Amino acid sequence: MSFSGTQDKCKACEKTVHFIDLLTADGVTYHKTCFKCSHCKGTLSMCNYSSMDGVLYCKPHFEQLFKETGTFTKKFPAGTKSGERNEQVRQFDHARFKP
């Protein structure tokens, strides 16, 4: 009996995902290392992510997105990308969201 592996492709990098590196969230396949927040690029886990329309976020940035826009949209307002954020946003307390 031989193991043929998986034919699943990672949504983020579009490469084949081997069983040992397989992560499925919301019915979508990712490599564990490709499962990242679309805003800060931080690695996510099953207990610290949120998604909107297939876009992944860490819980702090998902909440920040709602606070800044008043709605859960896909994009942050202009001037809030990494490196352009003000000091208050850079110091956002990620620790309070850890399990």
Secondary structure, DSSP 8 states (H G I E B T S, - for coil): --------B-TTT-SB--GGGEEEETTEEEEGGG-B-TTT--B--TTSEEEETTEEEEHHHHHHHHHHHSS--SS--TT-STTTS-HHHHT--GGGG--
